[in-house]
Amino acid sequence: MPGGALPAADPGDPLRWAFSPYELPLVASGLICLALVGLVFGRRPRIGNTPFVLLLLAVAMWALANAVELACLDLPVKLFWANVEYLPIVSVPVLWLAFTWEYFDGGQRLPWRTLVLLTAIPTITLALVWTNGAHGLMRRDVTLDSAGPFSVVRKTYGPWFYVHMAYAYLLLGTGAYRVIRTLLRSPHIYRGQALSLLVACSVPWAGNAAYILHRS
């Protein structure tokens, strides 16, 4: 399919979906993040609460939308949910940086002008994802592969996808640097928090990077 446009589906066909055990970890992850949001709201305001809650909500949306994408059997619907996933995908790096900036810098928030600038590339990425059929800058040669235990969208990444990935990992790396700096400089009592946060974030980042490299 040139440019990865959303193909037209037969309006008479019901939405087809199938349960897969591979969806369970995604649903569980999303629900855990939502539960953590409830826990954070149940406590008095603390440094970093706002970006942390938004970060958890973005991760929850990403996981749950991904679960819906896996469950759907038709390519048009899968592509729709893949596009929906890009809202949290482009938000997570910005929110991560905002959280680490505030939490590990004594409550000093990112200036709003800086936040606006940081959202420029994510906004462009979102626009390109939803208009991909006109240019193919995000994905090309999109097909549905049903050979495995669940159907997946196969595609070739377009040039802007790599711009998006480089920018996302730049923000993620900058936030991780702030955590590592705290880990090295802080008293022992705070090092466990920083190390736990760094490990918790590094595992999914590494998995995502391996997935992207495998698909490239």
Secondary structure, 3 states (H helix, E strand, C coil): CHHHCCCCCCCCCCCCECCCCCHHHHHHHHHHHHHHHHHHHCCCCCCCHHHHHHHHHHHHHHHHHHHHHHHECCHHHHHHHHHHHHHHHHHHHHHHHHHHHHHCCCCCCCCHHHHHHHCHHHHHHHHHHHCHHHCCCCEEEEEEECCCCCCEEEEEECHHHHHHHHHHHHHHHHHHHHHHHHHHHCCHHHHHHHHHHHHHHHHHHHHHHHHHHHHC
